[in-house]
Amino acid sequence: MASSSNDLGVNEHHEQIIRHYVRFSHEQKTVGLRSFRSAAEDFKTQRLSDEQMMTVNEVQDLLDEFIDLLEKEFEQELTHQYRVNALLMKQLFQQAEQWFLKLNPNFDQLENRRLIDLIRDYEQQQINTKKSKGYKDMNAMMDPINDTKSTILLKTEIQKLQQLNDQLKTRLLKYEKDDDFLSHQLEENTRLHSTKEASYTQQIESNQTRLKDIQHALSLAENELEKKFNQTNTYLNMKRIIDQKNQQIKELRQQLTKSHRNEEEEEEGN
């Protein structure tokens, strides 16, 4: 993009449009100032008289009324100006949309003092040029784009690309929805698995605790049963018989030992 000598950063065609808009705005400002002055003159004619003496309160009321009048005039001019600007933006956007463009104005720059001063200097330059050379109005209306053979082909290709882009956006949206669904399902399955695993772990721990309690109770029951069995008459009788048998065996062993010794002694005497 070629830049002009005023460093606005636009090409010659766009500079001409800016120049025309600056002159248009300057004329609108002049008309607005004339409207203010006319309203003030009408107010003076209607409310003031050379022979009229006024009190302080009357002067205060008069000033308040005059301020209200100026405020209404000022509001009308501002309202008209921003509506004109909105209409200009509408024309720019309509031309951009013919080529499937989306403009993104930087509204932060509208408060950039350096850029505002740049437009101020440019406006003053145009005013000086008008005074020195005379002003020749130009038809800076943004002409509609002519549909030549090449532009028709280009617009057709852009439409195809736009349709393809819309299709890709639709598919991407579907994939994103599917991905969200699958992610949700995965999270839900993970949560259920974690819940079941925690439940199983808790149940196993509970069963192990119960098993230990049952084993302990069974051991106590066996000890108690053995204790009770030892205290019964059958156990006592059996124990007495076993003791008697053991004593008899002991005596028989002693007798056998004694008999064996006697035999050995007799053999030695012979």
C-alpha positions as CSV (number, residue, x, y, z in Angstrom):
1,M,0.0,0.0,0.0
2,A,1.5,3.3,-1.1
3,S,1.7,6.0,1.6
4,S,1.3,9.7,0.8
5,S,3.6,12.5,2.0
6,N,1.3,13.4,4.9
7,D,2.0,10.0,6.4
8,L,-1.6,9.0,6.8
9,G,-0.6,5.5,5.8
10,V,-3.2,5.1,3.0
11,N,-3.0,5.1,-0.8
12,E,-4.0,8.0,-3.0
13,H,-7.5,6.8,-3.6
14,H,-8.2,6.5,0.1
15,E,-6.4,9.8,0.8
16,Q,-8.8,11.6,-1.6
17,I,-11.8,10.1,0.3
18,I,-10.3,11.3,3.7
19,R,-9.7,14.7,2.2
20,H,-13.2,14.9,1.0
21,Y,-14.5,13.8,4.4
22,V,-12.3,16.3,6.2
23,R,-13.7,19.1,4.1
24,F,-17.2,17.8,4.5
25,S,-16.7,17.7,8.3
26,H,-15.2,21.2,8.3
27,E,-18.3,22.5,6.4
28,Q,-20.5,20.7,8.9
29,K,-18.7,22.4,11.7
30,T,-19.1,25.8,10.1
31,V,-22.9,25.1,9.7
32,G,-23.1,24.1,13.3
33,L,-21.3,27.2,14.5
34,R,-23.7,29.3,12.4
35,S,-26.6,27.5,14.0
36,F,-25.2,28.3,17.5
37,R,-24.8,31.9,16.6
38,S,-28.2,32.2,15.0
39,A,-29.8,30.6,18.1
40,A,-27.9,33.1,20.3
41,E,-29.0,36.1,18.2
42,D,-32.6,35.0,18.3
43,F,-32.4,34.6,22.0
44,K,-31.0,38.1,22.4
45,T,-33.6,39.6,20.1
46,Q,-36.5,37.9,21.9
47,R,-35.4,38.2,25.5
48,L,-33.2,41.3,25.8
49,S,-34.1,45.0,25.4
50,D,-31.8,48.1,25.6
51,E,-34.2,49.9,28.0
52,Q,-34.9,46.9,30.2
53,M,-33.4,46.8,33.7
54,M,-33.0,43.3,35.2
55,T,-32.4,42.0,38.6
56,V,-29.7,39.5,39.6
57,N,-32.3,36.6,39.7
58,E,-33.7,37.6,36.3
59,V,-30.1,37.6,34.9
60,Q,-29.5,34.2,36.4
61,D,-32.7,32.8,35.0
62,L,-31.8,34.3,31.6
63,L,-28.4,32.7,31.7
64,D,-29.9,29.3,32.7
65,E,-32.3,29.5,29.8
66,F,-29.5,30.5,27.4
67,I,-27.4,27.5,28.6
68,D,-30.3,25.1,28.1
69,L,-30.8,26.5,24.5
70,L,-27.1,26.0,23.7
71,E,-27.1,22.5,25.2
72,K,-30.0,21.5,23.0
73,E,-28.3,22.9,19.9
74,F,-25.0,21.2,20.8
75,E,-26.8,17.9,21.4
76,Q,-28.5,18.1,18.0
77,E,-25.2,18.8,16.2
78,L,-23.4,15.9,18.0
79,T,-26.3,13.5,17.3
80,H,-26.3,14.5,13.6
81,Q,-22.5,14.1,13.4
82,Y,-22.4,10.5,14.9
83,R,-25.3,9.5,12.7
84,V,-23.3,10.7,9.7
85,N,-20.3,8.8,10.9
86,A,-22.4,5.6,11.4
87,L,-23.7,6.0,7.8
88,L,-20.2,6.3,6.5
89,M,-19.1,3.1,8.4
90,K,-22.2,1.3,7.0
91,Q,-21.1,2.2,3.4
92,L,-17.5,0.9,4.1
93,F,-18.8,-2.3,5.6
94,Q,-21.2,-2.9,2.7
95,Q,-18.3,-2.6,0.2
96,A,-16.1,-4.8,2.3
97,E,-18.8,-7.5,2.6
98,Q,-19.0,-7.6,-1.2
99,W,-15.6,-9.1,-1.1
100,F,-16.3,-11.2,2.0
101,L,-14.0,-9.0,4.1
102,K,-14.5,-8.4,7.8
103,L,-13.2,-5.0,8.9
104,N,-11.9,-4.6,12.5
105,P,-11.6,-0.9,13.4
106,N,-9.3,-0.1,16.3
107,F,-11.4,2.1,18.5
108,D,-8.6,2.7,20.9
109,Q,-6.9,4.8,18.3
110,L,-9.8,7.2,18.4
111,E,-8.3,8.5,21.6
112,N,-4.7,8.5,20.4
113,R,-3.6,12.2,20.8
114,R,-0.8,11.8,18.3
115,L,-3.1,10.5,15.6
116,I,-5.7,13.1,16.4
117,D,-3.1,15.8,16.0
118,L,-2.1,14.2,12.7
119,I,-5.6,14.6,11.4
120,R,-5.7,18.2,12.8
121,D,-2.6,19.1,10.9
122,Y,-3.9,17.4,7.8
123,E,-7.2,19.4,8.1
124,Q,-5.3,22.6,8.5
125,Q,-3.2,21.7,5.4
126,Q,-6.4,21.2,3.4
127,I,-7.8,24.5,4.6
128,N,-4.7,26.3,3.6
129,T,-4.7,24.6,0.2
130,K,-8.3,25.6,-0.3
131,K,-7.5,29.3,0.5
132,S,-4.5,29.4,-1.7
133,K,-5.7,27.5,-4.8
134,G,-9.5,27.6,-4.4
135,Y,-11.6,24.6,-3.6
136,K,-12.8,22.3,-6.3
137,D,-15.3,19.8,-5.1
138,M,-14.7,16.3,-6.1
139,N,-17.0,13.4,-6.4
140,A,-15.5,11.2,-3.7
141,M,-18.5,8.9,-3.4
142,M,-17.4,5.4,-3.1
143,D,-18.3,3.9,-6.4
144,P,-19.7,0.4,-6.5
145,I,-17.4,-2.2,-7.7
146,N,-17.8,-2.9,-11.4
147,D,-18.5,-6.5,-12.2
148,T,-15.9,-7.2,-15.0
149,K,-15.1,-10.7,-16.1
150,S,-12.1,-10.9,-13.8
151,T,-14.0,-9.6,-10.8
152,I,-16.9,-12.0,-11.4
153,L,-14.5,-14.9,-11.5
154,L,-12.7,-13.7,-8.4
155,K,-16.0,-13.2,-6.5
156,T,-17.1,-16.6,-7.6
157,E,-13.9,-18.1,-6.3
158,I,-14.3,-16.2,-3.0
159,Q,-17.8,-17.5,-2.7
160,K,-16.6,-21.1,-3.1
161,L,-13.9,-20.5,-0.5
162,Q,-16.4,-19.0,1.8
163,Q,-18.7,-22.0,1.4
164,L,-15.8,-24.3,2.0
165,N,-14.9,-22.3,5.1
166,D,-18.5,-22.5,6.4
167,Q,-18.4,-26.3,5.8
168,L,-15.1,-26.6,7.6
169,K,-16.5,-24.5,10.5
170,T,-19.6,-26.8,10.7
171,R,-17.4,-29.9,10.7
172,L,-15.1,-28.4,13.3
173,L,-18.1,-27.5,15.5
174,K,-19.4,-31.1,15.1
175,Y,-16.0,-32.5,16.0
176,E,-15.8,-30.2,19.0
177,K,-19.2,-31.3,20.2
178,D,-18.2,-35.0,19.7
179,D,-14.9,-34.3,21.5
180,D,-16.8,-32.7,24.4
181,F,-19.2,-35.6,24.5
182,L,-16.4,-38.2,24.5
183,S,-14.5,-36.2,27.1
184,H,-17.6,-36.1,29.3
185,Q,-18.2,-39.9,28.8
186,L,-14.6,-40.6,29.7
187,E,-14.8,-38.4,32.8
188,E,-18.0,-40.1,33.8
189,N,-16.6,-43.6,33.3
190,T,-13.5,-42.7,35.2
191,R,-15.6,-41.3,38.0
192,L,-17.7,-44.5,38.1
193,H,-14.6,-46.7,37.9
194,S,-13.0,-44.8,40.8
195,T,-16.3,-45.0,42.8
196,K,-16.6,-48.7,42.2
197,E,-12.9,-49.3,43.0
198,A,-13.2,-47.3,46.2
199,S,-16.4,-49.3,47.0
200,Y,-14.6,-52.6,46.3
201,T,-11.6,-51.6,48.4
202,Q,-13.8,-50.6,51.2
203,Q,-15.8,-53.9,51.0
204,I,-12.6,-55.9,50.9
205,E,-11.2,-54.1,54.0
206,S,-14.6,-54.6,55.7
207,N,-14.5,-58.4,54.9
208,Q,-11.0,-58.7,56.1
209,T,-11.9,-57.1,59.4
210,R,-14.9,-59.4,59.7
211,L,-12.8,-62.4,58.9
212,K,-10.3,-61.5,61.7
213,D,-13.2,-61.0,64.1
214,I,-14.6,-64.4,63.2
215,Q,-11.2,-66.1,63.5
216,H,-10.7,-64.5,66.9
217,A,-14.2,-65.5,68.0
218,L,-13.6,-69.1,66.7
219,S,-10.3,-69.3,68.6
220,L,-12.0,-68.2,71.8
221,A,-14.8,-70.7,71.2
222,E,-12.3,-73.6,70.7
223,N,-10.4,-72.7,73.8
224,E,-13.6,-72.5,75.7
225,L,-14.8,-75.8,74.3
226,E,-11.5,-77.4,75.2
227,K,-11.7,-76.0,78.7
228,K,-15.3,-77.3,79.1
229,F,-14.3,-80.8,77.7
230,N,-11.4,-81.1,80.2
231,Q,-13.8,-80.5,83.0
232,T,-16.2,-83.4,82.1
233,N,-16.3,-86.8,83.9
234,T,-15.5,-88.7,80.7
235,Y,-12.3,-86.7,80.4
236,L,-11.5,-87.4,84.1
237,N,-12.1,-91.1,83.8
238,M,-10.1,-91.4,80.6
239,K,-7.3,-89.5,82.3
240,R,-7.4,-91.8,85.3
241,I,-7.4,-95.0,83.1
242,I,-4.5,-93.6,81.1
243,D,-2.6,-92.8,84.2
244,Q,-3.2,-96.4,85.5
245,K,-2.1,-97.9,82.2
246,N,1.0,-95.8,82.3
247,Q,1.8,-97.0,85.8
248,Q,1.3,-100.6,84.8
249,I,3.6,-100.2,81.9
250,K,6.1,-98.7,84.1
251,E,5.9,-101.6,86.6
252,L,6.1,-104.2,83.8
253,R,9.2,-102.5,82.5
254,Q,10.8,-102.6,85.9
255,Q,9.9,-106.3,86.3
256,L,11.3,-107.0,82.8
257,T,14.5,-105.2,83.6
258,K,14.8,-107.1,86.9
259,S,14.2,-110.4,85.3
260,H,16.7,-109.8,82.6
261,R,19.4,-109.0,85.2
262,N,18.7,-112.2,87.1
263,E,19.1,-114.2,83.9
264,E,22.4,-112.6,83.2
265,E,23.6,-113.3,86.8
266,E,22.7,-117.0,86.5
267,E,24.5,-117.3,83.3
268,E,27.6,-115.8,84.8
269,G,27.4,-118.3,87.8
270,N,27.3,-121.3,85.5
